[in-house]
Amino acid sequence: MINFNQAVPGEVRDKFDSLISRRSLGEPLQYITGHQEFFGLDFMVTPDVLIPRPETEIIIEETIRIAQQMKLANPVVVDAGAGSGCIAVTLARELSGSTIFAVDLSFPALGVARRNAIHNSTDDRIHFIAADMLEAFIEKPFADFIISNPPYVPEREMPELQREVREWEPRTALTDGKDGLSFYRRLLVESPRRLKPGGHFICELGYSQSAAVAQLIDREIWSEPRLIDDLQGIPRTFVVQKRV
């Protein structure tokens, strides 16, 4: 109950002023509170990781749909570029019997992902690996899914991003420093060597990237790509299946 006759303690007032100041400078609210909701779960976030976004939930929905359709009892999933762990942790919760590999080159990001796994009681089924995308894995078909939300913003478009994103979220999680397609090129070549026949590569796309990414596909290896729009009608999720 609020007591209007009681003065606000100085330390509380100072804390409040500090939070207001941080927000006025453009710091995202999620970094100030340290939390963000994703697929109904609570995730801790720091400036070491990209803030989870609603459009990335499409990856979760599609992976669950395919796993159920293929009747995969114990799916093996690789999350390449795990960041906060929102994809890895959510899939570990949603796919019972799954084994998840959360891979990131950033040790601080892996620390956040590990804390989120513990926070959401999934750390017993997630293996955390410090590596550059798929380099840690031998070239042997073992995975049912390779999933990625890679840095896809072209360097030339970085100045156009919202201030909150451009100045506060980790640059290496936003852009490849080139045309935004570098990680798609790598993953579409490296993934078939680790995917089982019939396995899927699922990734998030940037605005207007669907045609460019589709052109990178080797049709002798991959099925025709399937695109899933986000709520704004933008092709956001890219799905291909390794041919049997």
N, C-alpha and C positions, 0 to 999 in steps of 0.2 A: 504494500500500500504506500502511495506517495504521501509524504508529509511536507506540505508547502511551507511550514514554519521552520523546517530544519535546513540549515545551510549545507550545501554540497561540499563534502570534504575536498581539500585542496588537491590531494593526489588524484581523486576521481576527475575533478575539473581539468587538471593538467593532462590526464590520459585522454579525455574526450577531445580536448583541443589538439592534441597530437594526432589523433585519428582523423579529425576534420582536416588538418593541415596536409596529411598524407593523401587524402582523397582529392583535395583541391589541386594537388600537384599532378594529378592524373593516375596515381597508383590504383590499379584495379581493386575493387572491393574484395575480390576473392583472396588477394594477397594480404589485405589488411585483416580480414577475418581468419584467414588460413584454411578456408574450407570452400568446397564446391560440390553440389549435388550432381550425380551422373547415374542415369538408369536406376533411380531410386536409392542409390547408395551414397554415403557421405565420404568424400575424399579430401584428404589434407593436401594443400597446395602451397608451394613456395615459389619465389622467383627463379628457382632452378628448373621448373617444369612449366610446360604449356598448360594453360587453364582448360580443363575438359569442357567441350562444347556439345550442345544438343545434337548437331548434325552427325557427330561421330557415333551416336547411338545407333545409326542405321547399320554400321558395321556389326554391332552386337546382334541386332535383330536378324540380319542376313546370315550370320554365322550360325545362330541357333536354328534358323529355318532349314539350312542345308544339312546340319548335323542330324536333325530330326528326320528329314526326308531320306537321308542316306542310312538312317538307323545306326549311327556311330555310337557304340556303347562307351568307348574309351578314347575319345578324340585327342589327338596330339596337336597342340596349337603353338605356333611361334609368333610372338608379338615383337616385330622388328622396329625398334625405336619406341620403347615402352613409355618413356616419360613418367608421368604420375602413376602409371600402372592402371589407369581407368579401364582400358580394354582388357588387360590380362586378368585383373581382379574380378571384373564383372563376368567375364566368360567362365572363370573358375567357379563363381557362384551359380551361374545359370546352367552350365554343362556338367552334370554330376559324372564322376568317373574320368574327367578330363585331366590331362597333364599339360601344363602351360610353361612355356619358356619366355620370360620377359627379358628382352635384350636392349641394352642402351650403352652408348659409349661414355655417357656422363656418370661418374660415380655418385655425385650429389643427387642426380635424378633417380638412380637406382635405390638410393637410400630412402627417398620419398616413396617410391613404389613399394619397397619392402614394408615401410611403416603402414601404408595403405592396405597391404595384404594382411598384415597382423590385425589392423583395425577392423577389417571386414572378414576375419576368420577364414582366410584362404591361403595363408602362407605355407600350409602343408602340401599344397599341390602346385605351387609356382616355383620354378627354378630361375634365379636371377643371375644374369650373365653380363659381364662388362665386355662388350665387343662392338665392333663396327658392323652393324646389320647382321648378315649371316655368316661372317667370316669364322666364327667360333665352331661352326658345325661342319662335320665331315660331309663330303659330297656323297651322301647315301640317302635314298628315299625313306624318310621316317615320319614325316609330318602329314597330317590331314589338312591343316590350314596354315598358311603363312599370311599374316595380317600386318598392315602397316598404315600409320597415319604420318607419312614422312614430311620433312620440310619441303613445302612445294611452292612457296611464294617466290616468283621471279625477283631477282635483285632489283630490277628496274621498277617494280611495283612497291617496294618497301616504303618509299616516301608517301605513298598514297594510303597506307594503313592508318587506322585510328591511332591517335596518340597513345591511348592506353595499351594498345598492342605493340606498336612500334618501339616505344621507349621503355617498356617494362617487361614484356615477355622475352624469354631467352631467344636471341637472334638465331642461334644454331638450330632451334626447334621450328623456326619459321621459314628460313630460306636456305637454299644450297649455295647461295652466293653467285648463282649463274642464272640459267633459264627456268629453274623450278622443276626440271624434269630429270635431274641427275639420279635421284634415288629410284625413280621408276625404271630407268634404263638398267640400273644395277640389279634391282630385285626381279625384274622380268627375265633376266639372264640367269641369276643365281638361284632363284626359287625352284625351278624344275629339277635341279639336282638334289634337292632336299625333300620335295613333295612326293608322296606316294602317287601312283597312277590314279587318276580321278580326283586328286587333291585340288584344293582351291587356293588361289591367291586373291585376297580381298584388300582393297586399299581405299583411302579417301583421296578425293581429287580437289584441286583448287578450281576457282571459277574459270570457265572456258577452257579447261585442260583436257576434256574427254577425248576430243578428236586427236590431239597430239599424242596422248598416251596410247590410244588404240593403234596408232601407226607404229608403235614400238613392238607390237606383238608378232612373234613368229607363229604363224598359223599352223605350222607342222607340229608345234609343241602344245599350243593353247587352243582352247575353244574360242568361238566368237565371243567378244566381250559383252557383258551385260551391264547396263548403267541403271542406277537407282537415283531418282531425284530426291532432293531434300524438300522441306516444306515450302520453300520459295520457288520450287520448280527448277532448281539448278542441278544438273548431273553431279552428284556428290560422291557416290560410292561405285567403285569399279570392281567387277567380279569376272574372273576367268578360271577355267578348269583345265588342269593338265590332262591331255589326252591319254587314254588307256592304251 
